[in-house]
Amino acid sequence: MMDGPRIRLLVVDDSNFVRAALRKMLEPASDIEIVGEARDGAEALRLSRRLKPHVVAMDLNMPVMDGIEAVRAIAREKGPPCIMVSNETSEGAGATIRALEAGAVDFVCKNSSFISFDMASIERQLTEKVRHWGRWRMAAPGEGVVTPPPPSPLPPVSMDHPASRHGLHHRPDLVVIGVSTGGPVTLVELLGALGPLPCPLVVAQHMPASFTAGFAASLARTLKRPVAEGGDGMALVPGRIVILRGGADWVVRRLADGRFVLLAAPGGDTIHHPSADRLFRSAGQEAVFPVAVILTGMGDDGTAGAGAFAARRFPVLVQDPDSCAVGGMPGAAIRAGVATEVLSVAAIARRLDTLFTPTQA
């Protein structure tokens, strides 16, 4: 018998089959209780008000009110965090990105046909994410706004770290970013605050392969600057932001003329893709003066790769865990001692602009 209250979950999907499948997936989790099921966004909003769930698992395409509008309405009312359960298609990917922009905290992909529904993978992801956001919601006082959960206490980072002093007379030739949960909103804030990019900027955002092209297009529209999905053999040019294609790992290589190209990196044993660790390791080996940035996300991806930066005393700028949707990735880098500076998103943008400034060259 488990101790303490269970996480209260509201399941929202217009398909009886999907609701039953999700219920079956979560049955083994004794700390999660499905307190209600809704068939559309309007019903989800009513049940959210009445049942007071800790978390909502929300479908996208539904009659009466779709998932995006329901998320927006729940967020306006400072309701529970919403995890999108979306189809892994280009249409589902675009809608998921819009839902994240509307206030959803995370997403889990389902196969659109359900014939090849990967039950084990979805069960693991959904259970992990419901637990994370449910525990945060249960710990939050009252019914506050869905803001980042507080991180575990972390040791302070010394600004006397040797890497924090290295590079004051160098101009970056490559910027690499690792990010996961909370990334779409955080990247808009960071990249929108940056000035002109005198070097390539490459982002490893944990996403399925079908999501990253739509995400890159959404960023390009929002930021009004060049953003593209990166694939095998792509040349990395100054001024362009590259979102690594999801579901696979990638490395950068420097050509004889000094330009960088992106190459597929098969055979990795990483859990999350694209792997920030593999991207960072290659950047630390190939670039003359690269800068690594670790933003919000679950897990510790980026920490091992940032070790290549620490070994060569290159900057590793880490988002302050207090400002993260999930502080796992930044917190891991801080605990490992590979963070050069721990900053807010706005301060990371200012620091990059300072490094880009010609007077710093």
Secondary structure, 3 states (H helix, E strand, C coil): CCCCCCEEEEEECCCHHHHHHHHHHHCCCCCEEEEEEECCHHHHHHHHHHHCCCEEEECCCCCCCCHHHHHHHHHHCCCCCEEEEEECCHHHHHHHHHHHHHCCCEEEEECCCCCCCCHHHHHHHHHHHHHHHHHHHHHCCCCCCCCCCCCCCCCCCCCCCHHHHCCCCCCCCEEEEEECCCHHHHHHHHHHHCCCCCCCEEEEECCCHHHHHHHHHHHHHHHCCCEEEECCCCEECCCCEEEECCCCCEEEEECCCCCEEEEECCCCCCCCCCCHHHHHHHHHHHCCCEEEEECCCCCCCCHHHHHHHHHCCCCEEEECHHHCCCCHHHHHHHHHCCCCEEECHHHHHHHHHHHHCHHHC
